[in-house]
Amino acid sequence: MENEIQLYNKFNDPLSAIERLGTFIAKSGLVPCEKTETGIAIAFILFTEKITLLQFNRTYDIVDGHIRKKAMASLAEFRKLGGKHKWVKTGDDGKEAEIELTFEGQTVPSKFTIEEAKLQGLLRPNSNWVKTPGNMLRARATSNGVAMLCPEIFAGEDGDMPEPAKAENPLSKIQPDKPAPIVEAQVITETPKTETPQQAQDKPFSPHDVHVHPSDPNKLSVETMAALQKLIGEHEVKVIEWLTVHNWIKNKDIATLSVDHAKRIFTKPDEFMGHIAGKK
């Protein structure tokens, strides 16, 4: 692990390195991501958490373009924190999985059924819910239970949490022998307005955008760190010196900056950098 930490710290321009690495990840097929943006997001996580791509694959899944913590990774972390688990039903019958979790003196059962999966629209053709329902039932029961007993493992991310159930169509309750009402509607075709990558990049980063990392509340989020690196630019050495002198960071590591201090910086970023740039 030490070798990876030294490697990441040797990049003079981490944002450029992250973009190149993310593009490579998206094109390589080493991780199942279809978009370059997803590959870049993965690269941000590698740099921020100082982990290898192999460790990323062990810890995270990419579901519908979202990066989520694997159920087994959350259970492994749960056990490292002192939690215990016992399988009541493995889900190999394709009907129901139930796990009993114990943490800090409290024991709770967590289960997930194939009927719940159907209600939430998870049983799609050729999906893992059809191919390996036992694995999926165990994963969902595990994630639900771990998040309930030890939420700091997910720290606010949706991880492997169930997708929201689809809204029921009110017309589905009409009896077959009764004709469905005819509803006239005006169809308006409008091209949705999307934010271009350049517009997203140029959008000012505000104090409201400052957040902690989803898997480590003691670290700033990937987006916050990227915005901070962009703001600092060529004045990184002076900024680190100033932050260290004022006890805003520890061991000259900018990753130890707190959320409150980061918000103070982004409240008046130009004023902050003007002070730093003019510092002798």
C-alpha positions in Angstrom: 0.0 0.0 0.0 2.9 2.3 0.8 4.1 2.1 -2.9 0.7 3.2 -4.2 0.7 6.2 -1.8 4.2 7.3 -3.0 3.1 6.9 -6.6 0.0 9.1 -6.3 2.0 11.8 -4.4 4.6 12.1 -7.2 2.2 13.7 -9.7 2.8 17.4 -10.1 -0.5 17.9 -11.9 -3.0 15.4 -10.2 -6.0 16.7 -12.1 -4.4 16.0 -15.5 -3.2 12.6 -14.3 -6.7 11.7 -13.0 -8.2 12.7 -16.4 -5.7 10.5 -18.3 -6.1 7.6 -15.9 -9.9 7.9 -16.0 -9.9 7.8 -19.8 -7.7 4.8 -19.8 -10.0 3.0 -17.3 -13.1 3.7 -19.4 -11.5 2.4 -22.6 -9.6 -0.6 -21.1 -12.6 -2.7 -20.0 -10.9 -3.4 -16.7 -14.0 -1.9 -15.0 -17.5 -2.1 -16.5 -18.1 1.6 -17.2 -19.4 2.8 -20.5 -18.6 6.6 -20.1 -15.3 8.4 -19.8 -16.9 10.5 -17.0 -17.4 7.4 -14.9 -13.8 6.3 -15.5 -12.6 9.8 -14.4 -14.8 9.5 -11.2 -13.2 6.1 -10.5 -9.7 7.7 -11.0 -10.7 10.4 -8.4 -11.5 7.7 -5.9 -8.2 5.9 -6.6 -6.2 9.1 -6.0 -8.2 10.2 -3.0 -8.3 6.9 -1.2 -4.8 5.9 -2.4 -6.0 2.5 -3.6 -5.3 0.3 -6.6 -7.8 -0.5 -9.3 -7.9 -4.1 -8.0 -8.9 -2.8 -4.5 -11.6 -0.6 -6.2 -13.1 -3.6 -7.9 -13.2 -5.5 -4.6 -14.9 -2.7 -2.8 -17.3 -1.0 -5.3 -19.8 -1.9 -8.0 -21.0 0.3 -10.9 -24.8 0.0 -11.1 -26.7 2.1 -13.7 -23.7 4.5 -13.9 -23.5 5.0 -10.1 -20.6 3.9 -8.0 -21.8 1.9 -5.0 -20.1 -0.1 -2.2 -20.4 -3.9 -2.6 -22.6 -5.7 -0.1 -19.8 -8.1 0.8 -17.3 -5.2 1.2 -19.7 -3.5 3.6 -20.1 -6.8 5.6 -16.3 -7.3 5.7 -16.0 -3.7 7.1 -18.8 -4.4 9.5 -17.0 -7.4 10.9 -13.7 -5.5 11.2 -15.6 -3.0 13.4 -16.7 -5.8 15.7 -20.0 -6.8 14.2 -21.1 -10.4 13.8 -23.4 -12.0 11.4 -25.4 -15.3 11.1 -27.3 -16.5 8.0 -30.9 -17.6 8.9 -31.9 -18.1 5.2 -29.3 -18.1 2.4 -31.7 -17.2 -0.4 -30.5 -20.2 -2.5 -34.2 -21.1 -2.8 -34.6 -18.0 -4.9 -37.3 -16.7 -2.5 -35.9 -15.1 0.6 -32.6 -14.3 2.3 -32.4 -13.4 5.9 -29.3 -12.4 7.9 -29.0 -11.7 11.7 -26.6 -8.9 12.5 -25.1 -8.0 15.9 -23.3 -4.8 16.7 -22.6 -2.9 20.0 -25.0 -5.2 21.9 -27.9 -4.9 19.5 -29.1 -7.8 17.3 -31.5 -7.3 14.4 -32.7 -9.5 11.5 -32.6 -8.2 8.0 -34.3 -10.0 5.1 -35.2 -9.4 1.5 -37.6 -11.4 -0.7 -38.0 -12.0 -4.4 -41.4 -10.5 -4.1 -39.9 -7.2 -2.9 -37.5 -7.4 -5.8 -40.4 -7.7 -8.2 -42.3 -4.8 -6.7 -39.2 -2.6 -7.1 -38.8 -3.6 -10.7 -35.5 -5.4 -10.2 -36.3 -8.6 -12.1 -35.2 -7.5 -15.5 -34.5 -9.9 -18.4 -31.0 -11.3 -18.3 -30.2 -9.4 -15.1 -28.4 -11.0 -12.1 -31.7 -11.1 -10.3 -32.8 -13.7 -12.9 -29.4 -15.5 -13.2 -28.3 -15.6 -9.6 -31.2 -14.6 -7.3 -29.6 -16.1 -4.2 -26.5 -13.8 -4.5 -28.7 -10.8 -5.1 -31.1 -11.6 -2.2 -28.1 -12.0 0.2 -26.5 -8.8 -1.0 -29.7 -6.7 -0.5 -30.4 -8.2 2.9 -26.8 -7.6 4.0 -26.7 -3.9 2.8 -30.0 -3.1 4.4 -29.0 -4.6 7.7 -25.5 -3.1 7.8 -26.8 0.4 6.9 -29.4 0.1 9.7 -26.9 -1.0 12.4 -23.7 0.7 11.3 -24.6 3.6 8.9 -21.0 5.1 9.1 -19.9 2.3 6.7 -22.0 3.9 3.9 -21.8 7.4 5.4 -24.7 8.8 3.4 -24.1 7.0 0.1 -26.8 4.9 -1.4 -24.4 2.0 -1.7 -26.3 -1.2 -2.4 -29.6 0.2 -1.0 -32.8 -0.8 -2.8 -33.9 1.2 -5.7 -37.2 3.2 -5.1 -40.3 1.3 -6.0 -41.8 2.3 -9.3 -45.1 4.3 -9.0 -48.1 2.2 -9.7 -50.1 3.0 -12.8 -53.6 4.0 -11.6 -55.2 2.6 -14.8 -53.9 -0.9 -13.9 -56.7 -1.2 -11.3 -59.5 -0.8 -14.0 -61.5 -4.0 -14.3 -61.2 -5.8 -17.7 -64.9 -5.7 -18.3 -65.0 -1.9 -18.0 -63.7 0.2 -20.8 -60.8 2.4 -19.9 -61.6 6.1 -20.0 -60.4 8.1 -23.0 -58.1 10.9 -22.0 -57.2 13.6 -24.4 -53.7 15.0 -23.8 -51.6 17.5 -25.5 -48.1 16.2 -26.3 -45.4 18.8 -26.1 -42.1 17.8 -27.5 -39.2 19.7 -25.9 -35.5 19.0 -26.1 -34.3 18.6 -22.5 -31.7 21.2 -21.5 -28.5 19.5 -20.3 -25.4 20.9 -18.8 -22.4 20.5 -21.1 -19.1 19.2 -19.5 -17.6 22.6 -20.1 -20.5 24.4 -18.3 -20.2 22.0 -15.4 -16.4 22.6 -15.2 -16.9 26.4 -15.3 -19.6 26.4 -12.7 -18.4 28.1 -9.5 -17.8 25.8 -6.6 -19.7 27.1 -3.5 -19.6 26.3 0.2 -22.8 24.4 -0.3 -20.9 22.0 -2.6 -18.5 21.0 0.1 -19.1 17.5 1.4 -17.3 14.6 3.1 -16.3 11.5 1.3 -19.1 8.9 1.2 -17.0 6.1 2.7 -14.8 8.2 5.1 -16.4 11.1 7.0 -12.9 12.3 8.0 -12.0 13.1 4.4 -13.4 15.6 2.0 -15.4 14.3 -1.0 -13.6 13.7 -4.4 -15.5 16.7 -5.9 -14.4 19.0 -3.1 -10.8 17.9 -3.3 -10.8 18.4 -7.1 -12.3 21.9 -6.8 -9.7 22.7 -4.1 -6.8 21.5 -6.3 -8.2 23.6 -9.2 -8.4 26.7 -7.0 -4.9 26.3 -5.6 -3.2 25.6 -8.9 0.4 26.7 -8.9 0.3 28.1 -5.4 0.0 24.7 -3.7 3.2 25.0 -1.8 2.2 28.4 -0.3 -1.3 27.3 0.5 0.0 24.2 2.3 2.4 26.4 4.2 -0.4 28.8 5.2 -2.8 26.0 6.2 -0.1 24.3 8.3 0.9 27.5 10.1 -2.7 28.2 11.0 -3.4 24.6 12.1 -6.0 24.0 9.4 -4.2 20.8 8.2 -2.0 18.2 9.8 1.4 16.9 8.6 1.2 19.2 5.6 -1.5 16.9 4.2 -4.3 19.0 2.5 -6.5 15.9 2.6 -6.9 16.5 6.4 -8.6 19.9 5.8 -12.0 19.9 7.7 -15.3 20.6 6.0 -15.7 23.9 8.0 -12.4 25.2 6.9 -13.1 24.2 3.3 -16.4 26.1 3.4 -14.5 29.2 4.7 -12.2 29.0 1.7 -14.9 28.6 -0.8 -17.0 31.4 0.8 -14.5 33.9 -0.6 -12.1 31.9 -2.8 -10.7 34.9 -4.7 -9.9 36.8 -1.4 -8.3 33.7 0.1 -6.1 33.0 -3.0 -5.3 36.7 -3.3 -4.0 36.7 0.3 -1.9 33.5 -0.4 -0.5 34.8 -3.7 0.6 38.0 -2.1 2.2 36.3 0.9 5.9 36.7 0.9 
